[in-house]
Amino acid sequence: MNSETKTPIGFWIISGLSLLWNAYGAFDYTMTQTKNAQYLAAFTPEQLAYFDSFPAWMDATWALGVWGALAGSVLLLMRNRHAVTAFGLSLLGLLVSSIWQFGLSEVKASEIMPPAA
């Protein structure tokens, strides 16, 4: 007798959307860190200066958030129990980088964002 149950389609849809969402975050991180001129052309000089002002530990927590989320999405699709750990590390990276962006940075992200149309 086979006791395995079929994985619901909703799981695959949400897991796939998670992978797409987090893959874009990884793309954004990579293009920003490698200073891809074509990608960075969309940013204002103030925004570019803001990115360049990140201390090394901030870049590390940003990386932890981005790559942890991407790994978590992949592990989720693989139905691997370590997805929870990867998403937890990603959440830690998000928390620490958010504290810097919204509390410790001399320039607040909201100050360099263009006004909504």
Biopython code that builds the backbone (N, CA, C, O; Angstrom):
import numpy as np
from Bio.PDB.StructureBuilder import StructureBuilder

atoms = [
    (1, "MET", "N", (0.835, -1.173, 0.000)),
    (1, "MET", "CA", (0.000, 0.000, 0.000)),
    (1, "MET", "C", (0.888, 1.247, 0.000)),
    (1, "MET", "O", (1.816, 1.349, 0.803)),
    (2, "ASN", "N", (0.605, 2.190, -0.896)),
    (2, "ASN", "CA", (1.382, 3.408, -1.035)),
    (2, "ASN", "C", (0.744, 4.514, -0.199)),
    (2, "ASN", "O", (-0.396, 4.909, -0.446)),
    (3, "SER", "N", (1.495, 5.018, 0.805)),
    (3, "SER", "CA", (0.935, 6.029, 1.697)),
    (3, "SER", "C", (1.299, 7.455, 1.269)),
    (3, "SER", "O", (0.919, 8.412, 1.944)),
    (4, "GLU", "N", (2.032, 7.611, 0.154)),
    (4, "GLU", "CA", (2.407, 8.935, -0.317)),
    (4, "GLU", "C", (1.189, 9.651, -0.892)),
    (4, "GLU", "O", (0.377, 9.057, -1.601)),
    (5, "THR", "N", (1.082, 10.930, -0.572)),
    (5, "THR", "CA", (-0.001, 11.732, -1.122)),
    (5, "THR", "C", (0.568, 12.648, -2.195)),
    (5, "THR", "O", (1.738, 13.031, -2.160)),
    (6, "LYS", "N", (-0.275, 12.980, -3.131)),
    (6, "LYS", "CA", (0.139, 13.851, -4.226)),
    (6, "LYS", "C", (0.246, 15.293, -3.716)),
    (6, "LYS", "O", (-0.617, 15.770, -2.980)),
    (7, "THR", "N", (1.318, 15.972, -4.120)),
    (7, "THR", "CA", (1.517, 17.361, -3.721)),
    (7, "THR", "C", (0.498, 18.237, -4.444)),
    (7, "THR", "O", (0.350, 18.135, -5.662)),
    (8, "PRO", "N", (-0.198, 19.086, -3.713)),
    (8, "PRO", "CA", (-1.216, 19.945, -4.340)),
    (8, "PRO", "C", (-0.608, 20.900, -5.368)),
    (8, "PRO", "O", (0.527, 21.349, -5.207)),
    (9, "ILE", "N", (-1.351, 21.204, -6.406)),
    (9, "ILE", "CA", (-0.886, 22.095, -7.469)),
    (9, "ILE", "C", (-0.566, 23.490, -6.918)),
    (9, "ILE", "O", (0.334, 24.164, -7.418)),
    (10, "GLY", "N", (-1.298, 23.918, -5.897)),
    (10, "GLY", "CA", (-1.042, 25.225, -5.297)),
    (10, "GLY", "C", (0.361, 25.340, -4.740)),
    (10, "GLY", "O", (0.969, 26.409, -4.796)),
    (11, "PHE", "N", (0.879, 24.243, -4.204)),
    (11, "PHE", "CA", (2.253, 24.232, -3.700)),
    (11, "PHE", "C", (3.232, 24.544, -4.818)),
    (11, "PHE", "O", (4.148, 25.346, -4.636)),
    (12, "TRP", "N", (3.047, 23.916, -5.975)),
    (12, "TRP", "CA", (3.947, 24.121, -7.104)),
    (12, "TRP", "C", (3.830, 25.543, -7.662)),
    (12, "TRP", "O", (4.827, 26.143, -8.062)),
    (13, "ILE", "N", (2.618, 26.069, -7.684)),
    (13, "ILE", "CA", (2.423, 27.434, -8.185)),
    (13, "ILE", "C", (3.112, 28.437, -7.264)),
    (13, "ILE", "O", (3.857, 29.299, -7.730)),
    (14, "ILE", "N", (2.867, 28.329, -5.969)),
    (14, "ILE", "CA", (3.463, 29.269, -5.018)),
    (14, "ILE", "C", (4.982, 29.096, -4.963)),
    (14, "ILE", "O", (5.709, 30.087, -4.892)),
    (15, "SER", "N", (5.461, 27.882, -4.994)),
    (15, "SER", "CA", (6.902, 27.645, -4.985)),
    (15, "SER", "C", (7.557, 28.216, -6.238)),
    (15, "SER", "O", (8.633, 28.811, -6.167)),
    (16, "GLY", "N", (6.914, 28.034, -7.372)),
    (16, "GLY", "CA", (7.442, 28.578, -8.632)),
    (16, "GLY", "C", (7.462, 30.098, -8.628)),
    (16, "GLY", "O", (8.430, 30.713, -9.076)),
    (17, "LEU", "N", (6.386, 30.708, -8.118)),
    (17, "LEU", "CA", (6.343, 32.172, -8.019)),
    (17, "LEU", "C", (7.411, 32.677, -7.048)),
    (17, "LEU", "O", (8.023, 33.720, -7.279)),
    (18, "SER", "N", (7.628, 31.940, -5.971)),
    (18, "SER", "CA", (8.677, 32.291, -5.012)),
    (18, "SER", "C", (10.043, 32.278, -5.692)),
    (18, "SER", "O", (10.859, 33.174, -5.474)),
    (19, "LEU", "N", (10.285, 31.272, -6.506)),
    (19, "LEU", "CA", (11.565, 31.180, -7.208)),
    (19, "LEU", "C", (11.736, 32.351, -8.169)),
    (19, "LEU", "O", (12.809, 32.953, -8.220)),
    (20, "LEU", "N", (10.697, 32.681, -8.930)),
    (20, "LEU", "CA", (10.782, 33.813, -9.861)),
    (20, "LEU", "C", (11.038, 35.117, -9.122)),
    (20, "LEU", "O", (11.895, 35.904, -9.527)),
    (21, "TRP", "N", (10.306, 35.351, -8.047)),
    (21, "TRP", "CA", (10.456, 36.575, -7.259)),
    (21, "TRP", "C", (11.880, 36.702, -6.709)),
    (21, "TRP", "O", (12.513, 37.751, -6.834)),
    (22, "ASN", "N", (12.365, 35.638, -6.108)),
    (22, "ASN", "CA", (13.686, 35.671, -5.492)),
    (22, "ASN", "C", (14.811, 35.643, -6.520)),
    (22, "ASN", "O", (15.907, 36.132, -6.245)),
    (23, "ALA", "N", (14.561, 35.082, -7.696)),
    (23, "ALA", "CA", (15.553, 35.128, -8.780)),
    (23, "ALA", "C", (15.749, 36.569, -9.237)),
    (23, "ALA", "O", (16.866, 36.968, -9.565)),
    (24, "TYR", "N", (14.668, 37.355, -9.261)),
    (24, "TYR", "CA", (14.826, 38.764, -9.627)),
    (24, "TYR", "C", (15.672, 39.489, -8.573)),
    (24, "TYR", "O", (16.515, 40.316, -8.921)),
    (25, "GLY", "N", (15.455, 39.187, -7.303)),
    (25, "GLY", "CA", (16.274, 39.780, -6.246)),
    (25, "GLY", "C", (17.747, 39.434, -6.424)),
    (25, "GLY", "O", (18.615, 40.283, -6.224)),
    (26, "ALA", "N", (18.027, 38.197, -6.797)),
    (26, "ALA", "CA", (19.408, 37.773, -7.030)),
    (26, "ALA", "C", (19.990, 38.496, -8.247)),
    (26, "ALA", "O", (21.161, 38.876, -8.250)),
    (27, "PHE", "N", (19.171, 38.678, -9.266)),
    (27, "PHE", "CA", (19.602, 39.413, -10.456)),
    (27, "PHE", "C", (19.930, 40.859, -10.091)),
    (27, "PHE", "O", (20.973, 41.381, -10.485)),
    (28, "ASP", "N", (19.035, 41.507, -9.335)),
    (28, "ASP", "CA", (19.241, 42.892, -8.915)),
    (28, "ASP", "C", (20.523, 43.014, -8.094)),
    (28, "ASP", "O", (21.328, 43.916, -8.323)),
    (29, "TYR", "N", (20.708, 42.116, -7.151)),
    (29, "TYR", "CA", (21.914, 42.133, -6.316)),
    (29, "TYR", "C", (23.167, 41.983, -7.182)),
    (29, "TYR", "O", (24.129, 42.735, -7.027)),
    (30, "THR", "N", (23.148, 41.019, -8.084)),
    (30, "THR", "CA", (24.309, 40.757, -8.934)),
    (30, "THR", "C", (24.627, 41.953, -9.827)),
    (30, "THR", "O", (25.788, 42.347, -9.941)),
    (31, "MET", "N", (23.626, 42.526, -10.452)),
    (31, "MET", "CA", (23.851, 43.674, -11.341)),
    (31, "MET", "C", (24.357, 44.886, -10.566)),
    (31, "MET", "O", (25.197, 45.637, -11.062)),
    (32, "THR", "N", (23.850, 45.077, -9.355)),
    (32, "THR", "CA", (24.287, 46.196, -8.536)),
    (32, "THR", "C", (25.717, 45.988, -8.050)),
    (32, "THR", "O", (26.532, 46.908, -8.113)),
    (33, "GLN", "N", (26.026, 44.802, -7.572)),
    (33, "GLN", "CA", (27.361, 44.518, -7.031)),
    (33, "GLN", "C", (28.440, 44.506, -8.112)),
    (33, "GLN", "O", (29.582, 44.885, -7.853)),
    (34, "THR", "N", (28.081, 44.069, -9.329)),
    (34, "THR", "CA", (29.063, 44.045, -10.414)),
    (34, "THR", "C", (29.115, 45.376, -11.150)),
    (34, "THR", "O", (29.884, 45.545, -12.096)),
    (35, "LYS", "N", (28.288, 46.320, -10.705)),
    (35, "LYS", "CA", (28.219, 47.663, -11.282)),
    (35, "LYS", "C", (27.968, 47.625, -12.789)),
    (35, "LYS", "O", (28.643, 48.304, -13.562)),
    (36, "ASN", "N", (26.994, 46.826, -13.185)),
    (36, "ASN", "CA", (26.606, 46.717, -14.584)),
    (36, "ASN", "C", (26.069, 48.063, -15.067)),
    (36, "ASN", "O", (25.024, 48.520, -14.605)),
    (37, "ALA", "N", (26.779, 48.689, -15.991)),
    (37, "ALA", "CA", (26.455, 50.049, -16.429)),
    (37, "ALA", "C", (25.058, 50.151, -17.030)),
    (37, "ALA", "O", (24.329, 51.103, -16.752)),
    (38, "GLN", "N", (24.687, 49.187, -17.843)),
    (38, "GLN", "CA", (23.370, 49.230, -18.473)),
    (38, "GLN", "C", (22.256, 49.139, -17.430)),
    (38, "GLN", "O", (21.252, 49.844, -17.536)),
    (39, "TYR", "N", (22.421, 48.299, -16.451)),
    (39, "TYR", "CA", (21.414, 48.145, -15.400)),
    (39, "TYR", "C", (21.360, 49.386, -14.508)),
    (39, "TYR", "O", (20.279, 49.872, -14.175)),
    (40, "LEU", "N", (22.523, 49.891, -14.129)),
    (40, "LEU", "CA", (22.585, 51.028, -13.220)),
    (40, "LEU", "C", (22.200, 52.347, -13.888)),
    (40, "LEU", "O", (22.000, 53.343, -13.194)),
    (41, "ALA", "N", (22.093, 52.376, -15.198)),
    (41, "ALA", "CA", (21.685, 53.593, -15.904)),
    (41, "ALA", "C", (20.280, 54.040, -15.498)),
    (41, "ALA", "O", (19.932, 55.208, -15.666)),
    (42, "ALA", "N", (19.482, 53.132, -14.974)),
    (42, "ALA", "CA", (18.110, 53.460, -14.572)),
    (42, "ALA", "C", (18.058, 54.194, -13.230)),
    (42, "ALA", "O", (17.002, 54.698, -12.848)),
    (43, "PHE", "N", (19.177, 54.261, -12.514)),
    (43, "PHE", "CA", (19.205, 54.875, -11.187)),
    (43, "PHE", "C", (19.729, 56.304, -11.264)),
    (43, "PHE", "O", (20.494, 56.655, -12.162)),
    (44, "THR", "N", (19.304, 57.116, -10.310)),
    (44, "THR", "CA", (19.790, 58.492, -10.218)),
    (44, "THR", "C", (21.188, 58.493, -9.603)),
    (44, "THR", "O", (21.577, 57.516, -8.964)),
    (45, "PRO", "N", (21.950, 59.575, -9.785)),
    (45, "PRO", "CA", (23.271, 59.643, -9.141)),
    (45, "PRO", "C", (23.184, 59.513, -7.616)),
    (45, "PRO", "O", (24.071, 58.934, -6.988)),
    (46, "GLU", "N", (22.112, 60.052, -7.024)),
    (46, "GLU", "CA", (21.936, 59.940, -5.570)),
    (46, "GLU", "C", (21.725, 58.484, -5.151)),
    (46, "GLU", "O", (22.253, 58.044, -4.129)),
    (47, "GLN", "N", (20.962, 57.753, -5.934)),
    (47, "GLN", "CA", (20.729, 56.344, -5.621)),
    (47, "GLN", "C", (22.021, 55.539, -5.749)),
    (47, "GLN", "O", (22.302, 54.671, -4.923)),
    (48, "LEU", "N", (22.806, 55.832, -6.787)),
    (48, "LEU", "CA", (24.076, 55.125, -6.969)),
    (48, "LEU", "C", (25.034, 55.432, -5.819)),
    (48, "LEU", "O", (25.730, 54.541, -5.332)),
    (49, "ALA", "N", (25.068, 56.684, -5.390)),
    (49, "ALA", "CA", (25.922, 57.054, -4.245)),
    (49, "ALA", "C", (25.459, 56.331, -2.989)),
    (49, "ALA", "O", (26.278, 55.921, -2.167)),
    (50, "TYR", "N", (24.141, 56.174, -2.838)),
    (50, "TYR", "CA", (23.587, 55.461, -1.690)),
    (50, "TYR", "C", (24.060, 54.001, -1.694)),
    (50, "TYR", "O", (24.494, 53.487, -0.663)),
    (51, "PHE", "N", (23.976, 53.340, -2.846)),
    (51, "PHE", "CA", (24.437, 51.949, -2.938)),
    (51, "PHE", "C", (25.928, 51.851, -2.623)),
    (51, "PHE", "O", (26.368, 50.922, -1.946)),
    (52, "ASP", "N", (26.700, 52.818, -3.120)),
    (52, "ASP", "CA", (28.148, 52.801, -2.886)),
    (52, "ASP", "C", (28.513, 53.080, -1.425)),
    (52, "ASP", "O", (29.623, 52.772, -0.991)),
    (53, "SER", "N", (27.582, 53.659, -0.674)),
    (53, "SER", "CA", (27.861, 53.988, 0.726)),
    (53, "SER", "C", (27.679, 52.798, 1.667)),
    (53, "SER", "O", (27.996, 52.900, 2.852)),
    (54, "PHE", "N", (27.175, 51.674, 1.160)),
    (54, "PHE", "CA", (26.941, 50.518, 2.024)),
    (54, "PHE", "C", (28.254, 50.025, 2.613)),
    (54, "PHE", "O", (29.216, 49.806, 1.877)),
    (55, "PRO", "N", (28.309, 49.847, 3.922)),
    (55, "PRO", "CA", (29.503, 49.210, 4.511)),
    (55, "PRO", "C", (29.530, 47.723, 4.122)),
    (55, "PRO", "O", (28.517, 47.162, 3.705)),
    (56, "ALA", "N", (30.690, 47.109, 4.265)),
    (56, "ALA", "CA", (30.855, 45.711, 3.856)),
    (56, "ALA", "C", (29.859, 44.790, 4.563)),
    (56, "ALA", "O", (29.311, 43.880, 3.940)),
    (57, "TRP", "N", (29.622, 45.017, 5.851)),
    (57, "TRP", "CA", (28.690, 44.141, 6.575)),
    (57, "TRP", "C", (27.270, 44.292, 6.036)),
    (57, "TRP", "O", (26.491, 43.340, 6.081)),
    (58, "MET", "N", (26.924, 45.469, 5.530)),
    (58, "MET", "CA", (25.599, 45.670, 4.944)),
    (58, "MET", "C", (25.475, 44.884, 3.643)),
    (58, "MET", "O", (24.449, 44.254, 3.388)),
    (59, "ASP", "N", (26.530, 44.925, 2.817)),
    (59, "ASP", "CA", (26.522, 44.112, 1.603)),
    (59, "ASP", "C", (26.389, 42.631, 1.946)),
    (59, "ASP", "O", (25.704, 41.885, 1.248)),
    (60, "ALA", "N", (27.047, 42.212, 3.024)),
    (60, "ALA", "CA", (26.983, 40.804, 3.437)),
    (60, "ALA", "C", (25.566, 40.415, 3.867)),
    (60, "ALA", "O", (25.087, 39.336, 3.518)),
    (61, "THR", "N", (24.899, 41.285, 4.619)),
    (61, "THR", "CA", (23.530, 40.943, 5.036)),
    (61, "THR", "C", (22.561, 41.001, 3.867)),
    (61, "THR", "O", (21.599, 40.235, 3.811)),
    (62, "TRP", "N", (22.817, 41.920, 2.922)),
    (62, "TRP", "CA", (22.000, 41.964, 1.700)),
    (62, "TRP", "C", (22.175, 40.650, 0.934)),
    (62, "TRP", "O", (21.203, 40.059, 0.464)),
    (63, "ALA", "N", (23.423, 40.206, 0.818)),
    (63, "ALA", "CA", (23.697, 38.936, 0.138)),
    (63, "ALA", "C", (23.021, 37.770, 0.859)),
    (63, "ALA", "O", (22.438, 36.896, 0.219)),
    (64, "LEU", "N", (23.099, 37.758, 2.178)),
    (64, "LEU", "CA", (22.465, 36.691, 2.957)),
    (64, "LEU", "C", (20.959, 36.664, 2.686)),
    (64, "LEU", "O", (20.374, 35.596, 2.507)),
    (65, "GLY", "N", (20.349, 37.826, 2.658)),
    (65, "GLY", "CA", (18.916, 37.899, 2.390)),
    (65, "GLY", "C", (18.558, 37.400, 1.005)),
    (65, "GLY", "O", (17.626, 36.613, 0.836)),
    (66, "VAL", "N", (19.303, 37.861, 0.018)),
    (66, "VAL", "CA", (19.005, 37.516, -1.377)),
    (66, "VAL", "C", (19.278, 36.043, -1.664)),
    (66, "VAL", "O", (18.406, 35.323, -2.150)),
    (67, "TRP", "N", (20.482, 35.607, -1.360)),
    (67, "TRP", "CA", (20.861, 34.236, -1.707)),
    (67, "TRP", "C", (20.182, 33.209, -0.802)),
    (67, "TRP", "O", (19.928, 32.083, -1.229)),
    (68, "GLY", "N", (19.890, 33.583, 0.430)),
    (68, "GLY", "CA", (19.124, 32.689, 1.299)),
    (68, "GLY", "C", (17.719, 32.463, 0.767)),
    (68, "GLY", "O", (17.198, 31.349, 0.807)),
    (69, "ALA", "N", (17.109, 33.541, 0.265)),
    (69, "ALA", "CA", (15.760, 33.427, -0.290)),
    (69, "ALA", "C", (15.759, 32.581, -1.558)),
    (69, "ALA", "O", (14.868, 31.757, -1.761)),
    (70, "LEU", "N", (16.757, 32.789, -2.409)),
    (70, "LEU", "CA", (16.826, 31.999, -3.641)),
    (70, "LEU", "C", (17.060, 30.521, -3.313)),
    (70, "LEU", "O", (16.418, 29.641, -3.887)),
    (71, "ALA", "N", (17.978, 30.259, -2.391)),
    (71, "ALA", "CA", (18.225, 28.870, -1.983)),
    (71, "ALA", "C", (16.980, 28.270, -1.352)),
    (71, "ALA", "O", (16.652, 27.110, -1.603)),
    (72, "GLY", "N", (16.285, 29.050, -0.535)),
    (72, "GLY", "CA", (15.052, 28.560, 0.077)),
    (72, "GLY", "C", (14.009, 28.193, -0.960)),
    (72, "GLY", "O", (13.316, 27.186, -0.816)),
    (73, "SER", "N", (13.891, 28.998, -2.000)),
    (73, "SER", "CA", (12.925, 28.713, -3.057)),
    (73, "SER", "C", (13.274, 27.425, -3.803)),
    (73, "SER", "O", (12.407, 26.598, -4.086)),
    (74, "VAL", "N", (14.553, 27.277, -4.111)),
    (74, "VAL", "CA", (14.995, 26.049, -4.796)),
    (74, "VAL", "C", (14.758, 24.836, -3.906)),
    (74, "VAL", "O", (14.246, 23.814, -4.362)),
    (75, "LEU", "N", (15.131, 24.951, -2.642)),
    (75, "LEU", "CA", (14.935, 23.833, -1.711)),
    (75, "LEU", "C", (13.456, 23.531, -1.500)),
    (75, "LEU", "O", (13.071, 22.377, -1.314)),
    (76, "LEU", "N", (12.633, 24.574, -1.529)),
    (76, "LEU", "CA", (11.188, 24.366, -1.406)),
    (76, "LEU", "C", (10.662, 23.559, -2.586)),
    (76, "LEU", "O", (9.875, 22.629, -2.412)),
    (77, "LEU", "N", (11.100, 23.918, -3.775)),
    (77, "LEU", "CA", (10.684, 23.158, -4.962)),
    (77, "LEU", "C", (11.172, 21.709, -4.900)),
    (77, "LEU", "O", (10.523, 20.802, -5.423)),
    (78, "MET", "N", (12.308, 21.508, -4.262)),
    (78, "MET", "CA", (12.841, 20.150, -4.099)),
    (78, "MET", "C", (12.168, 19.420, -2.932)),
    (78, "MET", "O", (12.410, 18.238, -2.690)),
    (79, "ARG", "N", (11.313, 20.168, -2.216)),
    (79, "ARG", "CA", (10.624, 19.645, -1.037)),
    (79, "ARG", "C", (11.618, 19.185, 0.024)),
    (79, "ARG", "O", (11.447, 18.148, 0.666)),
    (80, "ASN", "N", (12.667, 19.998, 0.183)),
    (80, "ASN", "CA", (13.734, 19.705, 1.117)),
    (80, "ASN", "C", (13.472, 20.442, 2.425)),
    (80, "ASN", "O", (13.103, 21.616, 2.415)),
    (81, "ARG", "N", (13.657, 19.774, 3.521)),
    (81, "ARG", "CA", (13.386, 20.363, 4.827)),
    (81, "ARG", "C", (14.300, 21.532, 5.159)),
    (81, "ARG", "O", (13.974, 22.323, 6.044)),
    (82, "HIS", "N", (15.422, 21.665, 4.484)),
    (82, "HIS", "CA", (16.349, 22.757, 4.751)),
    (82, "HIS", "C", (15.886, 24.089, 4.156)),
    (82, "HIS", "O", (16.533, 25.118, 4.350)),
    (83, "ALA", "N", (14.778, 24.068, 3.439)),
    (83, "ALA", "CA", (14.205, 25.314, 2.914)),
    (83, "ALA", "C", (13.868, 26.261, 4.063)),
    (83, "ALA", "O", (14.058, 27.471, 3.942)),
    (84, "VAL", "N", (13.383, 25.733, 5.150)),
    (84, "VAL", "CA", (13.030, 26.558, 6.313)),
    (84, "VAL", "C", (14.267, 27.280, 6.850)),
    (84, "VAL", "O", (14.198, 28.464, 7.178)),
    (85, "THR", "N", (15.386, 26.579, 6.939)),
    (85, "THR", "CA", (16.629, 27.185, 7.418)),
    (85, "THR", "C", (17.086, 28.285, 6.460)),
    (85, "THR", "O", (17.474, 29.369, 6.896)),
    (86, "ALA", "N", (17.042, 28.008, 5.163)),
    (86, "ALA", "CA", (17.463, 29.002, 4.169)),
    (86, "ALA", "C", (16.583, 30.245, 4.233)),
    (86, "ALA", "O", (17.092, 31.365, 4.189)),
    (87, "PHE", "N", (15.272, 30.061, 4.334)),
    (87, "PHE", "CA", (14.370, 31.209, 4.445)),
    (87, "PHE", "C", (14.599, 31.950, 5.772)),
    (87, "PHE", "O", (14.467, 33.173, 5.826)),
    (88, "GLY", "N", (14.936, 31.224, 6.830)),
    (88, "GLY", "CA", (15.240, 31.869, 8.115)),
    (88, "GLY", "C", (16.484, 32.741, 8.023)),
    (88, "GLY", "O", (16.498, 33.856, 8.545)),
    (89, "LEU", "N", (17.533, 32.245, 7.362)),
    (89, "LEU", "CA", (18.741, 33.044, 7.160)),
    (89, "LEU", "C", (18.446, 34.267, 6.303)),
    (89, "LEU", "O", (18.977, 35.351, 6.543)),
    (90, "SER", "N", (17.596, 34.081, 5.306)),
    (90, "SER", "CA", (17.190, 35.197, 4.455)),
    (90, "SER", "C", (16.456, 36.256, 5.266)),
    (90, "SER", "O", (16.690, 37.452, 5.095)),
    (91, "LEU", "N", (15.587, 35.821, 6.130)),
    (91, "LEU", "CA", (14.854, 36.750, 6.986)),
    (91, "LEU", "C", (15.804, 37.508, 7.914)),
    (91, "LEU", "O", (15.618, 38.703, 8.145)),
    (92, "LEU", "N", (16.810, 36.829, 8.443)),
    (92, "LEU", "CA", (17.814, 37.478, 9.277)),
    (92, "LEU", "C", (18.557, 38.555, 8.477)),
    (92, "LEU", "O", (18.761, 39.666, 8.967)),
    (93, "GLY", "N", (18.958, 38.222, 7.250)),
    (93, "GLY", "CA", (19.630, 39.199, 6.396)),
    (93, "GLY", "C", (18.744, 40.397, 6.115)),
    (93, "GLY", "O", (19.209, 41.536, 6.143)),
    (94, "LEU", "N", (17.464, 40.149, 5.843)),
    (94, "LEU", "CA", (16.516, 41.237, 5.604)),
    (94, "LEU", "C", (16.379, 42.113, 6.840)),
    (94, "LEU", "O", (16.373, 43.340, 6.735)),
    (95, "LEU", "N", (16.269, 41.498, 8.000)),
    (95, "LEU", "CA", (16.095, 42.241, 9.247)),
    (95, "LEU", "C", (17.281, 43.166, 9.514)),
    (95, "LEU", "O", (17.099, 44.350, 9.797)),
    (96, "VAL", "N", (18.483, 42.627, 9.423)),
    (96, "VAL", "CA", (19.670, 43.429, 9.712)),
    (96, "VAL", "C", (19.852, 44.531, 8.672)),
    (96, "VAL", "O", (20.157, 45.670, 9.027)),
    (97, "SER", "N", (19.669, 44.208, 7.400)),
    (97, "SER", "CA", (19.838, 45.243, 6.376)),
    (97, "SER", "C", (18.747, 46.310, 6.482)),
    (97, "SER", "O", (19.004, 47.479, 6.196)),
    (98, "SER", "N", (17.550, 45.932, 6.882)),
    (98, "SER", "CA", (16.476, 46.913, 7.060)),
    (98, "SER", "C", (16.765, 47.845, 8.229)),
    (98, "SER", "O", (16.478, 49.040, 8.159)),
    (99, "ILE", "N", (17.330, 47.303, 9.302)),
    (99, "ILE", "CA", (17.698, 48.143, 10.438)),
    (99, "ILE", "C", (18.704, 49.196, 9.994)),
    (99, "ILE", "O", (18.605, 50.356, 10.393)),
    (100, "TRP", "N", (19.672, 48.800, 9.170)),
    (100, "TRP", "CA", (20.654, 49.770, 8.687)),
    (100, "TRP", "C", (19.986, 50.793, 7.760)),
    (100, "TRP", "O", (20.174, 51.999, 7.922)),
    (101, "GLN", "N", (19.207, 50.305, 6.790)),
    (101, "GLN", "CA", (18.605, 51.205, 5.810)),
    (101, "GLN", "C", (17.654, 52.217, 6.435)),
    (101, "GLN", "O", (17.627, 53.381, 6.036)),
    (102, "PHE", "N", (16.881, 51.776, 7.407)),
    (102, "PHE", "CA", (15.845, 52.643, 7.957)),
    (102, "PHE", "C", (16.187, 53.252, 9.311)),
    (102, "PHE", "O", (15.399, 54.025, 9.855)),
    (103, "GLY", "N", (17.346, 52.917, 9.859)),
    (103, "GLY", "CA", (17.675, 53.452, 11.170)),
    (103, "GLY", "C", (19.094, 53.948, 11.329)),
    (103, "GLY", "O", (19.313, 54.980, 11.962)),
    (104, "LEU", "N", (20.064, 53.243, 10.772)),
    (104, "LEU", "CA", (21.459, 53.579, 11.022)),
    (104, "LEU", "C", (22.125, 54.368, 9.893)),
    (104, "LEU", "O", (23.107, 55.073, 10.127)),
    (105, "SER", "N", (21.609, 54.257, 8.695)),
    (105, "SER", "CA", (22.200, 54.949, 7.551)),
    (105, "SER", "C", (21.984, 56.452, 7.675)),
    (105, "SER", "O", (20.925, 56.908, 8.106)),
    (106, "GLU", "N", (23.001, 57.210, 7.291)),
    (106, "GLU", "CA", (22.863, 58.668, 7.313)),
    (106, "GLU", "C", (21.852, 59.137, 6.277)),
    (106, "GLU", "O", (21.156, 60.131, 6.483)),
    (107, "VAL", "N", (21.777, 58.420, 5.167)),
    (107, "VAL", "CA", (20.816, 58.741, 4.109)),
    (107, "VAL", "C", (19.723, 57.677, 4.144)),
    (107, "VAL", "O", (20.011, 56.482, 4.082)),
    (108, "LYS", "N", (18.507, 58.102, 4.241)),
    (108, "LYS", "CA", (17.381, 57.170, 4.265)),
    (108, "LYS", "C", (16.965, 56.857, 2.827)),
    (108, "LYS", "O", (16.966, 57.734, 1.964)),
    (109, "ALA", "N", (16.611, 55.603, 2.586)),
    (109, "ALA", "CA", (16.201, 55.191, 1.244)),
    (109, "ALA", "C", (15.046, 56.050, 0.728)),
    (109, "ALA", "O", (14.986, 56.352, -0.464)),
    (110, "SER", "N", (14.136, 56.442, 1.610)),
    (110, "SER", "CA", (12.981, 57.244, 1.199)),
    (110, "SER", "C", (13.381, 58.624, 0.693)),
    (110, "SER", "O", (12.637, 59.251, -0.060)),
    (111, "GLU", "N", (14.560, 59.101, 1.107)),
    (111, "GLU", "CA", (15.018, 60.427, 0.695)),
    (111, "GLU", "C", (15.560, 60.450, -0.732)),
    (111, "GLU", "O", (15.627, 61.514, -1.349)),
    (112, "ILE", "N", (15.944, 59.303, -1.258)),
    (112, "ILE", "CA", (16.539, 59.276, -2.603)),
    (112, "ILE", "C", (15.616, 58.669, -3.643)),
    (112, "ILE", "O", (15.958, 58.624, -4.824)),
    (113, "MET", "N", (14.457, 58.204, -3.221)),
    (113, "MET", "CA", (13.517, 57.618, -4.166)),
    (113, "MET", "C", (12.744, 58.732, -4.865)),
    (113, "MET", "O", (12.328, 59.698, -4.226)),
    (114, "PRO", "N", (12.552, 58.596, -6.176)),
    (114, "PRO", "CA", (11.775, 59.618, -6.872)),
    (114, "PRO", "C", (10.324, 59.616, -6.396)),
    (114, "PRO", "O", (9.794, 58.572, -6.015)),
    (115, "PRO", "N", (9.679, 60.794, -6.419)),
    (115, "PRO", "CA", (8.285, 60.848, -5.967)),
    (115, "PRO", "C", (7.376, 60.040, -6.890)),
    (115, "PRO", "O", (7.617, 59.939, -8.092)),
    (116, "ALA", "N", (6.333, 59.472, -6.304)),
    (116, "ALA", "CA", (5.377, 58.684, -7.087)),
    (116, "ALA", "C", (4.617, 59.621, -8.024)),
    (116, "ALA", "O", (4.271, 60.745, -7.660)),
    (117, "ALA", "N", (4.371, 59.138, -9.222)),
    (117, "ALA", "CA", (3.672, 59.955, -10.226)),
    (117, "ALA", "C", (2.187, 60.029, -9.956)),
    (117, "ALA", "O", (1.455, 60.676, -10.705)),
]
sb = StructureBuilder()
sb.init_structure("model")
sb.init_model(0)
sb.init_chain("A")
sb.init_seg("    ")
for serial, (resi, resn, name, xyz) in enumerate(atoms, 1):
    if name == "N":
        sb.init_residue(resn, " ", resi, " ")
    sb.init_atom(name, np.array(xyz, "f"), 0.0, 1.0, " ", f" {name:<3s}", serial, name[0])
structure = sb.get_structure()
